[in-house]
Amino acid sequence: MFETNVNVLANRIRLLRQVDPDKAILIVEGKSDLSIYRLMVSSNHCQVFWAEGRDHVQEVVRLLIELSGVLGIIDADFLRIEADHRAFPSNILLTDFHDLESMIMHSPALERLLGHFGSDEKIKNLSEPPRSLLLKAAKYIACFRLYARNQTDYCFTFRPKLDEPEVPNYSKFIDETTLDVNLDEMIRIFKNYSKISEINENMIKVEIEKYLTENFDLWQLCNGHDLGCVTS
């Protein structure tokens, strides 16, 4: 359930509470989060809403400060990587890892996915455990994202907007057998996807490589969407 106007969403929740005063309220960022979190709670005792983004989740929770039993969950994103120690209210929780999708990839769900769609023989012959290989590949994209958010020269796009179903073709820069990443090709793919005409590719490559040398916690660094695209 989503309302672009946070005040409208807050009022809908207030009305729900008048009908069912004991029902807990969980507010999450996006529609995909809604589908997953609904599986984790009892619908008899908790109703889940989505508010389209971290800021909206926080604003709706703030508007409902007079109600008990209201909780918001937001993605940690790069907060821990960038040592952003901002204080959140006690009824706003951060995901344990970068986002909900990365938490799923960290869980036994990955083994179930590979067991269903993967080849046992190919998995046995991998040079490292599948999770480690996925993280190593996703690390390149994550470092590109980190570079992009900390510069102002270019406006890179890494995933489709609501009206643009096409996603970047990860297979063009990730070797399907080894999961090795072609950094130059990755930069070009996202340049074209972002519809940027001219960039300094060598400079961007150097900046990304600087991030790659950092000893980041990869579960805090890597975006779950990227991990999923690498897996597919």
N, C-alpha and C positions, 0 to 999 in steps of 0.2 A: 504494500500500500504506500503510495508516494504522492506527496503534494509539493509543488515547487515553492509554494508560499509556506514558510515554516510556521507562521501564525495559524494558518488553516490546519496544518498537520497537528499542531499542539492542541487546537480546539477539538479536533476529531478524537484525540486521545482523552481529553477531558470528558467528552460525551460518553466515550466507552467506559470510563471510570464511574460515571453516574449509573450506568447499567450494571456494571460488574466491578464494584469497588475493590475487590480482593485480587483482581487479575494483575500480575506483574506486566510491565511494559519494557520491551527491549527495542532500542533504536539503533540501526546499523547504517552503513554508508550507501550500499548499492543494492541493485536488484539481485545480483548473483549472491551477495552476502545473505540477503533475505532468504533465498532458497535453502542455503546451507544451514544457517542458524535455526531455521524452523525445524530442521531435523534433530536439533540438539536440545530443544526445550519441549515441555508438555504444552500442547495447545490449550489444554483445559485450564492451565495455570498461568500461561504467559502468551502475550500476543506480540509479534515482531512487526516492526515498521521499518521502511527504508526512507532515508532523507536526502539521498543524492549528495554524498560528499561529507568530509570531516567537519567542515565549518557548519553545515546545516545540522549535523547530529548534535554538535555542541550547543548550537543555538536553541534547538528544540528542547534539549535537556534543561537548559537555563530557563526557558519559558515555563517549564513544568516544575520549577523548584518547589512549589507548594505541595506537590504530590510525592508520596513515598512509593517505593517499589518501581522507580523508573531508572533504567540503566542504558547508557550509550556505550557502544564498542566502536572504536576507530582503528584504522591501520596505523602501525608504528611508522611505516615508510622508512625514511632516513633519519628519524629523530635520534635513535641511539647511535647510529653511525656518525652523525654530526655532533654528538654530545649535547643535544638540545635538551636541557633539563627543565623545560617549562613545567609549571605545576598545573595539573588537571584536577577538576573536582573529583571527589571520591566516587561519584556515580558515572564517571567516564573512565573506561578501561582501554588500554592499548593491547593490540595483539602481541603474543609472545615473540613472534618473529616479524619479518617485514610486513606481511599482510596475511589475510586469511588463507589465500591460495598457497602461500609458502608453508603455512602451518599444516595444510593438508598434504603437501609434498613431503614434509618431514615425518608424517604419520605412516602407519602401516598401509594406508590407502595406496601408496605408490607401489608396494609389493603386490597388492591385489590387482592393480591396473596392469603391471607388467606381466603378472601371471596369466591374466586373461588375454592380453593383446600381444605380449612379447614372445620371443623365441627362447626357450630354456637353454638351448645350445649356444645361441649368440650371447646370452647373458653370462653363461659360465665362462665364455672366452674373453670377456671384457678385461681390460688391463686393470681396472679399479671397480669398486662397487658402483652400481648405476647412479646412486644418489650423489656420489663424489664427482662423477663425470658430468652430471647435469649441472651441478653447482659451478664447476670450473667453466663450463660453456656460458652459463647465465651470468657469471661474474663479469664477462666482457661487456655485455649489454648493460648490466647494472652500473658499471663504471662509466659507460657512455651517458647513462641517465644522470649520474651524479655530476659529471662534467657539465651536462646541459643545464642542470638546475642552478649551477653556480657561475654561469656566464650570461652575458646579455647581448652577444653579437648575433646569435642565431636562435630561431624559435623551432626547436625540433619536436616532432610528433612521434610517439612510440607505439601508440595503439589507436584503433579507429574511434572516431566520435560516434554518437548514436546514429547519425544519418549516413555513416560511411562504413559499410560492412567489411570492406576489404582490409585484410591485415598484412603487415610486412611479411615477405617470404623468407623465413629464417633459413630455409634449406639452401638459399643462395650464398650464405656466408658461413654455414656450419656443416662440416663434413658429416654425412649421415652414418658413416662407419666408425670414425674415431671421436666425433663430436669436437674436433679441433675447430677453432674460430679463425676465419680470415678477417683480420681487423680492418684492413683497407676496404674490403668489399662490404663489411658491416657498415662502415661510415657512409659509403656510397649508397647503400640500400636505404638507410634512414634519411639521408639527404634528399633522395628522390621521393621517398614516401612523405617527407615533410614539405615537399614542393619548394625547396630552396634552390635557387639557380646557381649560386656560386658560394663556395666555402673554401677555407684554407685547410685542406685535408691533412696535410703534414703536421700543421700546428695542433689540430684536434687529436691526431694520433698520438703525438707526444704527450698531450695533456691526459689522455685516457691511460696511456702507459704509466704515468705517474701514479694514478689511482690504483692501477693493477699491482703496483709494488707494495701497496699498503697492506698491513696484516688485519684486514677486516674480518669480522664474524660474518661468514657468507650467508647465514640464515637471516641476519639483520640487513644485509646488503641486497640480496637478490630478490627481485620482484617475482611473485608467484605466477603472474601472467607469462613472464619470460620462461620460467621453469616449465610451464605447461606447453609452451610453443616448442621448446627444445625437445621435450619428451615426444611430442607428436611428429 
